[in-house]
Amino acid sequence: MGKRVGRVLGLMILAVLGQVSAQQSGTGGAGTVDSTLSVVRGDAIRGHMRFLADPLLEGRAPDGRGYAIAARYVQAELEGMGLKPAGTEGGWYQQVPLRKAVADGAKSSISISGASGDRTLVNAQDYIFNPGMTEAESTVAAPVIFVGFGVTAPDQHYDDYTGADVKGKIVVMIAGAPAKFPSEVRAYYSDGLVKGRTAVAHGAVGVLEFQLPEDWKRYTWDWLVPQIQAGDMRWVEESGAVHDAFPQLRGHALLSEKGAAALFAGSPKTLDDIYQAARTGKVKAFALPVTVHMKTVSTITDVKSPNIAARLDGSDAHMKDEYVVYTAHLDHLGICPPANGDSVCHGAVDNASGTASLLEIARAYTQLAQAPRRSVLFIFVTGEEMGLLGSDYFAWHPTVPQKKIVANVNVDEAPGIYYAMKDVVPMGSEHSSLGKTVAEQAARMGYSLSPDPMPEEVGFIRSDQYSFVLRGIPAVQIVDGVKAVDPKVDGLSVLKKWLATRYHTPLDNMEQPLDYDSAAKGARLNFLLGYAVAQQEDAPTWNSGDFFGLTFGK
């Protein structure tokens, strides 16, 4: 073989190696990562959203016909992309067994007995009941003990139950957790399920909650009442037990400011004293001089609602049995109190936008010349609005071996949907090695990283990535930053206004001003993030000493 032939052959080999390198680094021609980014388009995201948020889908309630239609739409899109089904029994669906309960306000009641006599509180004015999940009717009459936030946090050297004997008693607590806790640890201890388990562990038989005055400004009584009146859901275990239900708590209600004032009338401390102590983190338990009688009547039904699951097989023979899981919730609230004559909670941003983004992310994966080394799952979950039910069910009953799931990337509200932004907030990334990957891919897209601008919203526990964290799987959700590209836009004000005026109302519709091209850029970041994890030699790990890693990582 002559030198010329050998040189040409050598150049050909270098060219092939260059193509392989380009695929791994994201540069090069068709089918490479960089070229695939252009597949994710704002117009496509808008088109999916227009269908999913249409009034004909009636708000996509998990137990409604509109959700079933949305599920068929997502299935058809995934099938058309050439992805494989990843549900149960070789299908696209994983049916989630759900228990729905709605409290009957007319038949339920709360009354207070004390030295000054008896007082019956008024439903929807003084209190609103959480429904009973295990019994159609339950009653309890017991003394009351105030237990601060109702938090026991050994890792924070904090315990609201210190010195309090609550066995056989009703505990009254402030919603949330101490502000002095680190942001996402505070979110964990604010979780109603964590607080419910703590109350049960201490022997309580009922729970009454109320908010601090500053929290009533964020979530008003008039907004909360219809949200709670719509009912609650839990998923049902194979044994028939209702997962995360607490039958030991014979009554659970939220008190309005007026209701809390009635309960604390004549108590050793005033509500203002309690508010001030709570703000400084120095609340102490004490008994109230009253007995509370609670009767809860609920309508209970069992339904099924599907997660929709698709799979892209990995390309590495040794790593294809490991999985990166993307999630987005398909459900919303269904029919809501009307706004401007419209009673459909369309859920355009929350979360037709996340569903649309994930569909386009999935499409981008199918356009790669070579699949990433690990396999990728795309899970569109049900019941997020009712308590992360679909993702929690999947995390407990994954359709692939749980130990083979290396990470979760959650898409709840397409990042960038409100305005073009310069930064993003990587919710949860600081707890694991995902943080480094997020930083690298965000920089690649021209984003800076910012901390959670609204830690009081406890966003970390309010979306589907949290279900994976609770099962020991590192997870992240990219959410909107507050630094807008347009200097005239105050990003934080935009987000707060949206939460105050459109969130969980019919006004979250396709009529609102949205930036679909910016949403496409955010979706590209989520694509790059999942792709990078799927390519890495080592699976993500919890950071040494991290609270969530220590608590759930084992």
C-alpha positions in Angstrom: 0.0 0.0 0.0 1.5 3.3 -1.1 1.9 6.4 1.1 -0.8 8.3 -0.8 -3.4 5.5 -0.3 -2.3 5.2 3.3 -2.7 9.0 3.9 -6.2 9.1 2.3 -7.2 6.1 4.4 -5.8 7.8 7.5 -7.8 10.9 6.7 -10.9 8.9 6.3 -10.4 7.2 9.7 -9.8 10.7 11.3 -13.0 11.9 9.7 -15.0 9.0 11.1 -13.5 9.6 14.5 -14.3 13.3 14.2 -17.9 12.4 13.6 -18.0 10.2 16.7 -16.4 13.0 18.7 -18.9 15.5 17.3 -21.8 13.4 18.4 -20.4 13.1 21.9 -19.5 16.8 22.2 -22.5 18.2 20.5 -20.9 19.6 17.4 -20.9 18.5 13.8 -23.5 17.7 11.2 -27.0 16.3 11.0 -28.1 14.1 13.9 -25.6 15.6 16.4 -26.7 17.1 19.6 -26.2 20.7 18.4 -28.2 20.1 15.2 -30.9 18.3 17.2 -31.5 21.3 19.4 -33.2 23.1 16.4 -35.9 20.3 16.5 -37.4 21.9 19.6 -39.5 24.7 18.3 -41.7 27.3 20.0 -44.5 26.8 17.4 -44.7 23.1 18.2 -44.9 23.8 21.9 -47.7 26.3 21.3 -49.6 23.8 19.1 -49.5 21.1 21.7 -50.6 23.6 24.4 -53.5 24.8 22.2 -55.0 21.3 22.1 -54.3 20.3 25.7 -55.7 23.6 27.1 -58.8 23.6 24.8 -62.1 23.9 26.7 -63.2 20.6 25.1 -60.8 18.8 27.4 -62.5 20.3 30.5 -59.4 21.0 32.5 -57.9 17.5 32.3 -59.0 16.4 35.8 -57.4 12.9 36.5 -60.8 11.2 36.7 -62.4 13.1 33.8 -63.0 12.4 30.1 -60.7 15.3 29.1 -57.8 13.7 30.8 -58.5 10.5 28.9 -58.5 12.4 25.6 -55.2 14.2 26.6 -53.6 10.8 27.4 -54.6 9.4 24.0 -53.1 12.5 22.3 -49.8 12.1 24.1 -49.7 8.4 23.3 -50.3 9.1 19.6 -47.6 11.7 19.5 -45.0 9.4 21.2 -46.0 6.5 19.0 -45.6 8.6 15.9 -42.1 9.6 16.9 -41.1 5.9 16.9 -40.6 5.6 20.6 -41.4 2.3 22.4 -44.2 1.9 24.9 -42.9 1.6 28.5 -46.1 1.1 30.5 -47.3 -2.1 32.1 -47.7 -5.3 30.1 -46.0 -3.8 27.1 -48.4 -1.0 26.6 -48.3 2.8 26.8 -50.2 3.2 30.1 -49.5 2.5 33.7 -52.9 2.7 35.4 -52.8 4.4 38.8 -55.5 3.3 41.2 -56.9 6.3 43.0 -59.2 7.0 45.9 -61.0 10.3 45.6 -62.8 11.9 48.6 -64.8 15.1 48.8 -66.0 16.5 52.2 -69.7 17.2 52.6 -69.7 20.7 54.2 -73.4 20.6 54.9 -73.1 17.4 57.0 -69.7 18.1 58.6 -69.2 20.3 61.6 -66.7 21.8 64.1 -67.7 23.1 67.6 -65.7 24.4 70.5 -66.5 23.8 74.2 -64.9 25.8 77.0 -65.5 27.7 80.2 -67.3 30.5 78.3 -69.8 28.0 76.7 -70.1 26.3 73.4 -69.6 27.7 69.9 -70.4 26.2 66.5 -68.1 27.3 63.7 -69.4 28.1 60.2 -68.3 25.9 57.3 -66.3 27.8 54.5 -66.1 30.8 56.8 -64.4 29.6 59.9 -63.0 26.4 58.6 -62.8 24.0 55.7 -62.4 20.2 56.1 -59.9 18.0 54.4 -62.0 14.9 53.5 -61.6 11.5 55.1 -59.8 9.1 52.9 -60.6 5.9 54.6 -64.1 6.4 56.1 -67.2 8.1 54.9 -67.9 9.4 58.4 -65.6 10.1 61.3 -66.0 11.9 64.6 -63.6 13.1 67.4 -64.0 15.1 70.5 -60.8 15.9 72.4 -58.8 18.6 74.2 -56.6 20.8 72.1 -52.8 21.5 72.3 -51.0 24.1 70.3 -47.7 22.6 68.8 -46.2 25.5 66.9 -45.5 24.4 63.3 -46.0 20.7 64.3 -42.5 20.0 63.2 -40.0 17.5 64.7 -36.6 18.0 63.0 -33.7 16.3 64.8 -31.3 17.3 62.1 -32.2 21.0 62.8 -32.2 20.5 66.6 -35.8 21.5 66.6 -38.9 19.9 68.0 -42.3 21.7 68.4 -43.6 18.7 70.5 -41.0 19.2 73.3 -42.9 19.0 76.6 -46.2 18.3 75.0 -48.3 15.2 75.7 -50.7 15.1 72.7 -51.8 11.4 73.0 -55.5 11.3 72.4 -55.6 15.0 71.7 -56.2 17.4 68.8 -53.1 19.3 67.8 -53.4 22.8 66.3 -50.4 24.0 64.3 -49.2 26.8 62.0 -48.9 25.9 58.3 -45.4 25.6 57.0 -42.1 25.3 58.9 -39.6 27.6 60.6 -38.1 30.2 58.2 -34.7 29.7 59.8 -34.4 26.2 58.2 -32.5 25.9 55.0 -34.8 26.5 52.1 -35.4 23.0 50.8 -35.2 21.4 54.3 -37.9 23.9 55.3 -39.9 22.7 52.3 -39.6 19.1 53.4 -40.8 19.8 56.9 -43.7 21.9 55.5 -45.1 18.9 53.7 -48.5 18.0 55.1 -47.7 14.3 54.9 -44.6 14.7 57.0 -46.5 16.8 59.5 -49.3 14.3 59.5 -47.0 11.3 60.2 -45.4 13.3 63.0 -48.7 14.0 64.6 -49.7 10.4 64.4 -46.3 9.3 65.8 -47.0 11.5 68.9 -50.5 10.0 69.3 -52.7 12.9 68.1 -56.2 12.1 67.0 -57.0 15.2 64.9 -55.3 18.3 63.3 -56.3 21.9 63.0 -54.1 24.3 61.0 -54.0 28.0 60.4 -51.7 30.4 58.5 -49.6 33.3 59.5 -51.0 36.7 58.4 -48.3 37.1 55.7 -49.2 33.7 54.2 -52.9 34.7 54.0 -51.7 37.5 51.6 -50.2 34.9 49.3 -53.0 32.3 49.5 -56.2 34.0 50.4 -59.1 32.2 52.1 -61.4 32.8 49.2 -58.9 31.2 46.9 -58.1 28.2 49.1 -61.7 27.2 49.9 -62.7 26.0 46.4 -59.3 24.3 46.0 -60.0 22.2 49.2 -63.7 21.8 48.5 -62.8 20.1 45.2 -61.6 17.1 47.3 -58.5 15.1 47.7 -56.9 12.0 46.2 -54.5 9.3 47.2 -53.3 6.2 45.4 -54.3 2.8 46.6 -51.9 0.0 47.4 -52.4 -3.6 46.2 -53.6 -4.6 49.6 -56.4 -2.0 49.3 -54.8 0.3 51.9 -54.8 4.0 50.9 -51.2 5.2 50.6 -50.3 8.1 52.8 -53.7 8.2 54.5 -53.8 8.6 58.3 -56.9 7.0 59.7 -55.7 7.7 63.2 -56.5 11.4 62.6 -60.2 11.5 62.9 -60.5 15.1 61.6 -58.3 17.5 59.8 -59.3 21.1 58.9 -57.9 24.5 58.0 -59.0 27.4 60.1 -59.5 30.9 58.7 -58.2 33.9 60.6 -61.7 34.2 62.1 -61.8 30.5 63.0 -58.3 30.7 64.6 -59.4 33.7 66.6 -62.4 31.7 67.9 -60.2 28.8 68.9 -57.6 30.9 70.7 -60.1 33.1 72.6 -59.3 32.8 76.3 -56.1 30.9 75.7 -52.9 31.7 77.7 -51.4 33.4 74.6 -52.9 35.6 72.0 -52.6 35.0 68.3 -50.4 38.0 68.0 -48.0 36.5 70.6 -48.0 33.3 68.6 -47.4 35.1 65.3 -44.4 36.9 66.7 -42.9 33.8 68.3 -43.3 31.9 65.0 -41.5 34.6 63.1 -38.5 34.3 65.5 -38.6 30.5 65.6 -39.3 30.4 69.3 -42.8 29.0 69.5 -43.6 26.7 72.4 -46.4 24.2 72.9 -49.2 24.8 75.3 -52.7 23.5 76.0 -55.8 25.5 75.1 -58.7 25.5 77.6 -61.2 24.0 75.2 -62.5 20.8 73.8 -63.1 20.6 70.0 -65.7 18.3 68.4 -65.2 17.5 64.8 -67.5 15.5 62.5 -66.3 14.8 58.9 -68.6 13.3 56.3 -67.1 12.5 52.9 -68.1 11.0 49.6 -65.5 8.4 48.6 -65.0 6.9 45.1 -62.3 4.8 43.5 -61.1 5.6 40.0 -58.2 4.8 37.7 -56.1 7.3 35.8 -53.1 6.5 33.6 -49.5 7.6 33.5 -48.3 7.5 29.9 -44.8 6.0 29.4 -42.4 5.8 26.4 -38.8 4.6 26.1 -35.8 5.3 24.0 -33.3 2.4 24.3 -29.7 3.4 25.1 -26.8 2.6 22.7 -24.3 1.3 25.2 -24.5 -2.5 25.7 -23.3 -2.1 29.3 -25.4 1.0 30.3 -28.6 0.6 28.3 -30.3 -1.1 31.3 -29.9 2.2 33.3 -32.5 4.9 32.9 -32.8 8.7 32.9 -36.4 9.5 33.6 -38.1 12.7 32.4 -41.5 13.6 33.9 -44.2 16.1 33.2 -47.7 16.1 34.6 -50.6 16.0 32.2 -53.4 16.6 34.6 -55.0 19.8 35.9 -57.9 20.7 38.0 -60.9 20.2 35.8 -63.9 22.5 36.4 -63.2 25.5 38.7 -65.0 28.5 40.1 -65.6 30.8 37.1 -63.6 33.8 36.0 -64.9 36.1 33.4 -67.7 33.6 32.7 -65.3 30.7 32.1 -65.4 27.7 34.5 -62.7 25.5 32.9 -59.3 25.4 34.6 -57.4 25.1 31.3 -54.0 24.6 32.8 -52.2 26.1 29.8 -49.0 27.0 31.7 -49.6 24.5 34.5 -48.9 22.1 32.9 -49.8 21.9 29.2 -46.6 23.9 28.7 -44.5 21.2 30.5 -46.2 18.4 28.6 -45.7 20.2 25.3 -42.1 20.8 26.1 -41.5 17.2 27.0 -43.1 16.0 23.8 -40.7 18.1 21.8 -37.7 17.0 24.0 -38.7 13.4 23.2 -38.9 14.2 19.5 -35.4 15.7 19.7 -34.1 12.4 21.1 -35.5 10.5 18.2 -33.6 12.7 15.8 -30.2 11.9 17.2 -28.0 9.9 14.8 -27.2 7.7 17.8 -29.1 7.3 21.1 -27.3 8.2 24.3 -25.6 5.5 26.2 -28.2 5.1 28.9 -31.9 4.6 28.0 -34.4 7.4 28.5 -37.9 7.2 29.8 -40.6 9.9 29.1 -43.3 9.7 31.7 -46.4 11.9 31.5 -48.0 11.5 34.9 -51.4 11.9 36.4 -52.6 13.4 39.7 -49.9 15.9 40.3 -52.3 18.6 41.3 -53.8 16.2 43.9 -50.5 15.5 45.6 -47.9 14.2 43.1 -49.9 10.9 42.9 -48.9 9.6 39.5 -45.2 10.3 40.0 -45.3 8.9 43.5 -47.0 5.7 42.2 -44.4 5.4 39.5 -41.5 5.9 41.9 -42.9 3.1 44.1 -43.9 0.9 41.2 -41.6 1.8 38.3 -42.0 -0.1 35.0 -38.2 -0.7 35.0 -36.1 -1.8 37.9 -36.0 1.0 40.5 -32.3 0.5 41.2 -31.6 1.2 37.5 -33.2 4.7 37.6 -30.2 7.0 37.9 -31.9 10.5 37.8 -35.1 12.4 37.2 -35.5 15.6 35.2 -38.9 17.1 35.8 -40.7 19.6 33.6 -43.5 21.5 35.4 -44.3 24.7 33.6 -42.0 25.2 30.7 -39.0 27.3 31.9 -39.0 30.5 30.0 -42.7 30.5 29.1 -43.4 33.9 30.7 -40.5 35.9 29.2 -37.1 35.6 27.7 -34.8 35.1 30.7 -31.0 35.3 31.4 -31.1 32.9 34.4 -32.7 29.7 35.6 -33.3 28.2 39.0 -32.2 24.5 39.2 -34.6 23.3 41.9 -32.9 20.5 43.8 -29.6 20.4 41.9 -27.5 21.4 44.9 -28.2 18.1 46.6 -26.4 15.9 44.2 -23.8 15.8 41.4 -26.5 16.9 39.1 -25.6 20.4 40.2 -22.3 20.3 38.2 -24.1 18.9 35.1 -26.8 21.6 35.3 -24.2 24.3 35.6 -22.4 23.1 32.5 -25.5 22.7 30.3 -26.9 26.0 31.5 -23.7 27.8 30.6 -23.9 26.1 27.2 -27.3 27.6 26.6 -26.2 31.0 27.9 -28.1 30.9 31.2 -26.7 31.8 34.6 -27.9 30.0 37.7 -29.8 31.7 40.6 -31.2 30.4 44.0 -34.9 30.0 44.6 -36.3 33.5 44.6 -39.4 32.5 46.5 -38.4 29.9 49.1 -41.7 30.6 51.0 -43.5 28.8 48.1 -41.7 25.6 49.1 -41.6 24.7 45.4 -39.1 21.9 45.8 -41.8 19.6 47.4 -44.6 20.7 45.1 -43.8 19.0 41.9 -43.0 15.5 40.6 -39.2 15.5 41.1 -39.9 15.3 44.8 -41.5 11.8 44.4 -38.1 10.6 43.1 -36.1 12.3 45.8 -38.3 10.5 48.4 -37.3 7.2 46.8 -33.6 8.1 46.9 -33.2 9.1 43.3 -31.3 12.4 42.5 -33.7 14.8 40.7 -33.9 18.3 39.4 -36.5 20.7 38.1 -35.4 23.8 36.1 -37.7 26.7 36.8 -37.8 30.3 35.7 -35.2 32.8 36.8 -36.2 36.4 37.5 -33.5 38.1 35.4 -35.3 39.0 32.1 -33.5 39.7 28.9 -35.6 42.8 28.5 -34.5 45.2 31.2 -38.0 46.7 31.4 -39.4 43.4 32.6 -39.3 42.8 36.4 -39.2 39.0 36.3 -40.0 38.5 40.0 -43.1 40.8 39.8 -44.3 38.9 36.7 -44.1 35.5 38.5 -45.7 36.8 41.6 -48.5 38.5 39.7 -49.2 35.3 37.7 -49.4 33.3 41.0 -51.8 35.8 42.4 -54.1 36.3 39.4 -53.9 33.2 37.1 -52.6 30.2 39.1 -55.2 27.5 39.4 -57.9 29.6 37.8 -59.5 29.6 34.4 -57.3 32.6 33.5 -54.4 30.2 33.0 -55.5 29.8 29.3 -54.1 30.4 25.8 -55.3 34.0 25.8 -52.5 35.1 28.2 -49.3 36.6 26.8 -46.6 33.8 26.6 -43.2 33.5 25.0 -43.1 30.2 23.1 -39.6 30.8 21.6 -38.2 31.4 25.1 -40.0 28.2 26.3 -38.3 26.3 23.4 -34.9 27.5 24.7 -35.8 26.3 28.2 -36.8 22.9 26.7 -33.5 22.7 24.9 -31.7 23.1 28.2 -33.8 20.2 29.7 -32.9 18.1 26.7 -29.2 18.8 27.1 -29.4 18.1 30.8 -31.0 14.7 30.4 -28.7 13.8 27.5 -25.6 14.7 29.5 -26.7 12.4 32.4 -27.5 9.6 29.9 -23.9 9.9 28.4 -21.9 10.2 31.6 -19.8 7.2 32.7 -20.8 7.5 36.3 -24.4 7.8 37.5 -25.4 10.9 39.6 -24.7 10.6 43.3 -25.9 12.5 46.4 -23.5 15.0 47.8 -21.7 14.0 50.9 -23.6 14.9 54.1 -26.7 16.1 52.1 -29.9 16.0 54.1 -31.9 14.3 51.3 -29.2 11.9 50.5 -28.8 10.9 54.1 -32.5 10.7 54.7 -33.6 8.8 51.5 -30.5 7.9 49.6 -30.1 4.5 51.2 
